[in-house]
């Protein structure tokens, strides 16, 4: 819902800096959504695939979980960087107007 509100705001008659800011915030939020989908899939993998009695299967599931968890962290970091860029753009824009 937040992403849609930002998209609506972007369609308004806003200056270029604010337009870029909104673009970056939208991308950041989309990355956060993508990251948490990775985490959800990792949880499902553990729930459905973990077998304490089958060592080979257990190791396979743990390895896949770790891979998804690493991907979660990478995507989350990408989102954080985008959000930070948006915040920096906002600060620079305000400083130019002062």
C-alpha positions in Angstrom: 0.0 0.0 0.0 2.8 2.4 0.8 4.4 1.7 -2.6 1.1 2.6 -4.3 0.8 5.8 -2.4 4.3 6.8 -3.4 3.5 6.0 -7.0 0.4 8.3 -6.8 2.5 11.0 -5.3 5.0 10.7 -8.1 2.3 11.2 -10.7 1.5 14.6 -9.2 3.2 17.8 -10.5 6.4 17.6 -8.4 9.8 19.0 -9.0 12.6 16.7 -10.4 14.4 16.2 -7.1 11.2 15.0 -5.4 10.4 12.8 -8.3 13.8 11.2 -8.1 13.4 10.9 -4.3 10.1 9.1 -4.7 11.6 6.8 -7.4 14.4 5.8 -5.0 12.0 5.2 -2.1 9.7 3.1 -4.3 12.7 1.0 -5.4 13.8 0.6 -1.8 10.4 -0.5 -0.6 10.2 -3.0 -3.5 13.6 -4.4 -2.4 12.3 -4.8 1.2 9.3 -6.6 -0.1 11.5 -8.9 -2.2 13.8 -9.5 0.8 11.0 -10.5 3.1 9.6 -12.8 0.5 13.0 -14.6 0.4 12.8 -14.9 4.2 9.2 -16.2 4.0 10.3 -18.8 1.4 13.2 -19.8 3.7 10.8 -20.3 6.6 8.5 -22.4 4.4 11.5 -24.5 3.2 12.4 -25.2 6.8 8.8 -26.0 7.8 8.2 -28.3 4.9 11.6 -29.8 4.2 13.4 -30.2 7.5 13.6 -33.9 8.6 15.6 -34.5 11.8 15.7 -38.2 11.0 17.1 -37.9 7.5 20.6 -36.4 7.8 21.1 -36.0 4.0 17.8 -34.2 3.6 18.4 -32.1 6.7 21.8 -30.9 5.5 20.3 -30.1 2.1 17.5 -28.0 3.6 19.9 -26.2 6.0 22.2 -25.4 3.0 19.2 -24.1 1.0 18.0 -22.1 4.0 21.4 -20.5 4.5 21.5 -19.6 0.8 18.1 -17.9 1.0 19.0 -16.1 4.2 22.2 -14.8 2.5 20.1 -13.6 -0.4 17.7 -12.0 2.1 20.5 -10.0 3.6 21.9 -8.9 0.2 18.5 -7.7 -1.0 17.8 -5.9 2.3 21.1 -4.1 2.0 20.3 -3.1 -1.6 17.0 -1.6 -0.3 18.9 0.2 2.6 21.3 1.7 0.1 18.5 3.0 -2.1 16.7 4.4 0.8 19.9 6.1 2.0 20.4 7.6 -1.5 16.8 9.0 -1.4 17.4 10.5 2.0 20.7 12.1 0.8 19.0 13.5 -2.3 16.3 15.1 0.0 19.0 16.7 2.1 20.9 18.0 -0.9 17.7 19.4 -2.4 16.8 21.2 0.8 20.4 22.6 1.1 20.1 23.9 -2.5 16.9 25.7 -1.6 18.3 27.3 1.5 
